[in-house]
Amino acid sequence: MQITANRYVPRSSLCSGLILFTLLLISTNAPAGGSSQPHATIIQAAEAYLKMQTADRPERITLKLLPLDHRLKLNRCETPLQSFSPPGARSQGRTTVGIKCESPKPWTLYVSAEIGVIGKVVVAKRDLARGAAIGPNDVKLVEQETSHLLRGHFDSIAEVTGRTLKRTLRRDRPVTPSLLVVNKTIRRGQQVTIIAGNSDISVQMKGKALSNGNPGDLIKVQNLSSKRKLQARVISASLVRAD
């Protein structure tokens, strides 16, 4: 009895072989020599499209387009190349640009690119401890790449002045929204105006907040005249409505 052993092929080899097969398959449909589409024209079309898409942005933009595989050969296009944003394309960071040819033999290709966004970012001048209130001299504005700041950032020192840190912030690290304690619109002990009634009859009275809250939150307040405690919904920085 003859036993045939199956040879193990690593997954990476299979993937490489599949890519090579795809490139060879495309190449067999493309004429040889000078009748193939120059890669430079494809890259230029993708770059021009990205420049147009980012022209109105206030930040300074940098573009980097990755070269095409040298084995790739496509039929020379007899009509202008068409550029488009494929599903999932991003406005910054790593992205792709679709390039399409319609004649004589249609083909579509996706070019990898990186969109860099250079903007102003608020960073710490020195190490800042957890619980510290940020002062104007604790931070500074610098220009840096922002596309990797996935947690957000601030571009104005005034936006972070007076805010409290949830965690320690190291020198030259950006201040992000997740690092800051959310300031309450109404604070405990603050004087507020309590509105009670309906659309036909409404009365206002002076009160005191017994807890912190933001617009939409239900907090406890005290009527300063009657000393009665009740629940009210925060409307604005000094206005609540009794429920």
ZIDAFEN-V264344 format. One record per helix or strand. SS is the DSSP state (alpha for helix, beta for strand). FROM is the first residue (numbers start at 1). TO is the last residue. If there is no record, write none. Layout:
BEGIN
SS/FROM/TO ; SS/FROM/TO
END
This chain:
BEGIN
alpha/11/28 ; alpha/33/35 ; beta/36/36 ; alpha/39/54 ; beta/60/65 ; beta/75/75 ; beta/82/84 ; beta/93/101 ; beta/107/124 ; beta/128/128 ; beta/133/133 ; beta/139/145 ; alpha/157/160 ; beta/164/165 ; beta/169/169 ; beta/174/174 ; alpha/177/179 ; beta/180/180 ; beta/186/186 ; beta/191/197 ; beta/202/209 ; beta/213/213 ; beta/218/223 ; beta/229/234 ; beta/239/242
END
